[in-house]
Each structure stands twice: as C-alpha cells, then as structure tokens.
C-alpha cells in the first residue's frame, strides 16, 4: 500500500504594476478624470495610495484616499483639473507589504490643440484638394482642425490672378 500526500504551495508576492494597462488619460480643463491602477499580487486583498506630480521635477503630493480594500484594481478620480499635464502615481499594499515602484500614469487636459506639422497638399482636382498633416503635441485624443482657403479674383475674373 502506498500513501501520497498532497502539498499545496502558494507564492506570496508584493504588488507590481500590470504591464498591459492604459497609461495616458485625457480630460477637459476644469473637469474630472478617473484613473485605474491595476497590479499583480498574491494575496490580492489590496489598498492603494495615490500621489500627483504636477511638473516633471515637482514634488509628489499625496492624495487623500479612502483606505478601503479594492482588490487588484484601484481607482481614483481627479477633479477640477487645471494643469496641461499631471503625472499620477499609485502604490498598492497587500498582506506581504507595499509595492516598491509606483505605477505611473499621465493625465492631459484638452485645451487648444497643438500646431500641426508636415502638411502636404495632394489629390488636386478642378473642385478641390486634400491636405494631410501630422498632429502636433498630444493634447487631445480627437483634435479637429479647420482649413480656410481664400481665393483672390484677378482683373480678368480668374480666381488665380492675371
């Protein structure tokens, strides 16, 4: 007669940032944006700490957050956004300890879109043409531009001069 024993192993770990997650958010100036911070950890019962960095060289400002257990995804809503760009940091904590490196996110506010670059005119026809440009600095997820075209009527009545 043989006897086998079952052995259950569990790997406990500090929280680390989930690689595949959204890292950039866009909001409206004066509005709000909810940031999600996902981590991997065991055991998963986690609480999250949040901080802001308003400039790249700036000091981290700890954000007030409720210490409720949130699982593997923490959420924080930034309100009354004024800065053009803000870095948001989060650290998760489980029974093993606190995350060593924070998860980092960037929140941009929509304002006037940045200038366009590298514009090219093509597809000339008798009634129109196409203009294609690269977008400028990241300010919005869907920037729309308007191109105004004026024609000057020449002395012979032609739109393109004499």
Wavefront OBJ file of the C-alpha trace (Angstrom):
o trace
v 0.000 0.000 0.000
v 1.335 3.416 -0.913
v 0.321 6.696 0.559
v 0.583 10.064 -1.176
v 0.334 13.368 0.492
v -0.860 16.421 -1.318
v 1.074 19.572 -0.752
v -0.347 22.948 -1.570
v 2.141 25.693 -2.412
v 1.237 29.320 -2.788
v 3.549 32.008 -3.979
v 3.053 35.191 -1.989
v 4.248 38.403 -3.611
v 4.371 42.136 -3.234
v 2.180 44.067 -5.689
v 3.726 45.052 -9.054
v 2.200 47.099 -11.876
v 0.242 45.216 -14.501
v 2.133 45.774 -17.778
v -0.860 45.842 -20.126
v -2.926 48.771 -18.916
v -3.860 52.272 -20.000
v -1.100 54.761 -19.095
v -2.463 58.011 -20.583
v -5.781 59.749 -19.933
v -7.313 62.893 -21.427
v -9.734 65.192 -19.626
v -11.304 68.596 -20.068
v -9.751 71.550 -18.250
v -11.790 72.104 -15.085
v -13.345 68.634 -15.377
v -12.568 65.253 -13.869
v -10.841 62.024 -14.935
v -10.922 58.589 -13.277
v -7.597 56.738 -13.324
v -7.422 52.941 -12.927
v -4.335 51.300 -11.431
v -4.044 47.534 -11.959
v -1.482 45.359 -10.199
v -0.495 41.678 -9.854
v -0.148 40.357 -6.305
v -0.891 37.434 -4.002
v -2.739 37.636 -1.725
v -4.876 40.085 -3.708
v -6.670 41.983 -0.926
v -5.169 45.424 -1.570
v -5.398 49.035 -0.606
v -3.978 51.831 -2.784
v -2.069 55.050 -2.054
v -2.131 57.840 -4.660
v 0.097 60.849 -5.391
v 0.378 63.611 -8.016
v 3.375 65.215 -9.621
v 2.328 68.491 -11.292
v 5.667 69.119 -13.055
v 8.365 66.628 -14.144
v 10.739 67.885 -11.441
v 7.985 68.555 -8.919
v 7.423 67.108 -5.508
v 4.963 64.247 -5.076
v 1.737 65.420 -3.474
v -0.029 62.652 -1.616
v -3.732 62.458 -2.429
v -6.405 61.788 0.135
v -7.864 58.363 -0.496
v -10.130 56.053 1.413
v -8.239 53.018 2.726
v -10.864 50.537 1.534
v -9.901 47.159 0.121
v -10.128 47.336 -3.680
v -8.759 44.020 -4.998
v -6.271 44.151 -7.901
v -7.588 47.425 -9.425
v -7.560 50.759 -7.637
v -9.497 53.797 -8.880
v -9.006 57.486 -8.175
v -10.950 60.414 -9.639
v -9.070 63.679 -10.155
v -11.396 66.681 -10.099
v -11.083 70.307 -11.235
v -8.090 69.624 -13.493
v -6.197 72.793 -14.369
v -2.723 71.664 -15.413
v -1.950 70.775 -19.016
v -0.203 67.609 -17.834
v -0.151 65.784 -14.487
v 1.618 62.572 -13.512
v -0.429 60.258 -11.277
v 1.312 57.610 -9.175
v -0.186 54.695 -7.260
v 1.181 52.121 -4.842
v -0.713 49.015 -3.780
v -0.370 47.213 -0.447
v -1.263 43.646 0.486
v -0.507 41.385 3.484
v 3.091 40.912 2.236
v 3.876 44.637 2.008
v 3.788 47.788 -0.115
v 4.688 47.965 -3.785
v 8.293 49.142 -4.304
v 7.957 51.071 -7.597
v 4.718 53.002 -8.189
v 2.555 52.602 -11.284
v 2.786 55.818 -13.337
v 0.059 57.451 -15.423
v -0.189 60.774 -17.257
v -3.341 62.885 -17.430
v -3.540 65.562 -20.147
v -6.178 68.260 -20.327
v -7.822 69.323 -23.526
v -7.288 72.882 -24.417
v -6.370 74.374 -27.712
v -4.829 71.643 -29.829
v -1.143 71.886 -30.615
v 0.090 73.094 -34.003
v 0.121 70.716 -36.939
v 3.333 69.742 -38.745
v 4.471 68.278 -42.048
v 1.410 69.322 -44.071
v 1.182 68.094 -47.680
v -1.312 69.060 -50.370
v -2.361 66.326 -52.790
v -5.298 64.949 -54.786
v -5.713 68.145 -56.824
v -8.941 68.230 -58.847
v -10.930 71.001 -60.537
v -13.140 71.243 -57.467
v -10.765 70.650 -54.568
v -7.679 69.158 -52.970
v -6.670 67.226 -49.857
v -4.394 68.480 -47.095
v -2.815 65.932 -44.720
v -0.857 66.914 -41.626
v 0.673 65.209 -38.614
v -0.848 66.239 -35.315
v 1.202 68.405 -33.013
v 1.799 67.888 -29.315
v -0.506 65.406 -27.589
v -3.349 67.424 -26.177
v -6.445 65.578 -27.234
v -7.482 62.178 -28.436
v -9.600 63.621 -31.274
v -8.447 67.072 -32.399
v -10.312 68.626 -35.329
v -8.818 71.441 -37.376
v -10.418 73.769 -39.901
v -8.588 74.882 -43.027
v -9.781 78.161 -44.505
v -8.984 78.705 -48.180
v -9.362 82.110 -49.807
v -9.115 82.897 -53.485
v -8.334 86.326 -54.845
v -10.163 87.289 -58.008
v -7.849 88.911 -60.592
v -8.714 91.720 -63.053
v -9.622 89.156 -65.752
v -12.121 87.407 -63.461
v -9.850 84.453 -62.809
v -9.510 83.250 -59.212
v -5.785 82.692 -59.710
v -4.765 86.145 -60.878
v -3.930 87.578 -64.336
l 1 2 3 4 5 6 7 8 9 10 11 12 13 14 15 16 17 18 19 20 21 22 23 24 25 26 27 28 29 30 31 32 33 34 35 36 37 38 39 40 41 42 43 44 45 46 47 48 49 50 51 52 53 54 55 56 57 58 59 60 61 62 63 64 65 66 67 68 69 70 71 72 73 74 75 76 77 78 79 80 81 82 83 84 85 86 87 88 89 90 91 92 93 94 95 96 97 98 99 100 101 102 103 104 105 106 107 108 109 110 111 112 113 114 115 116 117 118 119 120 121 122 123 124 125 126 127 128 129 130 131 132 133 134 135 136 137 138 139 140 141 142 143 144 145 146 147 148 149 150 151 152 153 154 155 156 157 158 159 160 161 162
